């Protein structure tokens, strides 16, 4: 029997300046510190690359990765269902 893994869609509100790095793999627009912070969040949450992000950003006093306020976007990830 061939069963396909079932994927679950999850979204996280993360800094908008991470978009180019997360979506395109281009870290040229962020500092080494911000890249390390992004990598740490992705590793800690055991996330694959996102499959999408919102087209509009907005200001939030916090996000799912840091306690810092700033422009954020919603990022969508597909993970195996538990």
Phi, psi and omega in degrees: 000128181259109179251136177270142177294142178270128181257144180246138179271125176234148178235145176230143174268115186227165180305138181292332181288354173278349189303309183298322179290313183289318184276317186253353183073018183257105181265008184294341182264004180231157180286164177299323179296315180294322178297315179297321178296317178296312180300320180296317179297313181299317180293316181298322181272355181055052183258145170280184174297145178292153178262348182194162170214159181296157181271343180244144173254163178211164179275138174220147179287346179204172175214180185287347182255327185222167176264013182268141175281156178160183178288135182229166175219162172267129178248135182253131179236148173251121181235154177298137177294149180263000000 
